[in-house]
Amino acid sequence: MHFLYNVSEVMGLNYNIIRSNRKSISIEITKEASVIVRAPLLATDKMIASLVAKKQAWIDEHLEIIR
């Protein structure tokens, strides 16, 4: 299994991307209020950024709960 890791930003939100041998993209909010996006190896940065932008309200809501 391969893991590729990088940090990206959409609309002022920093998030970590972990790429691995999987089929879907998921968004995780950690206890430390970090956003982690798990994505397939072949998912483009544009695809990931689009999903993060689409889920921005959900992410903000959950970050607010943790903070």
Secondary structure, 3 states (H helix, E strand, C coil): CCCEEEEEEECCEEEEEEEECCCCCEEEECCCCCEEEEEECCCCHHHHHHHHHHCHHHHHHHHHHHC
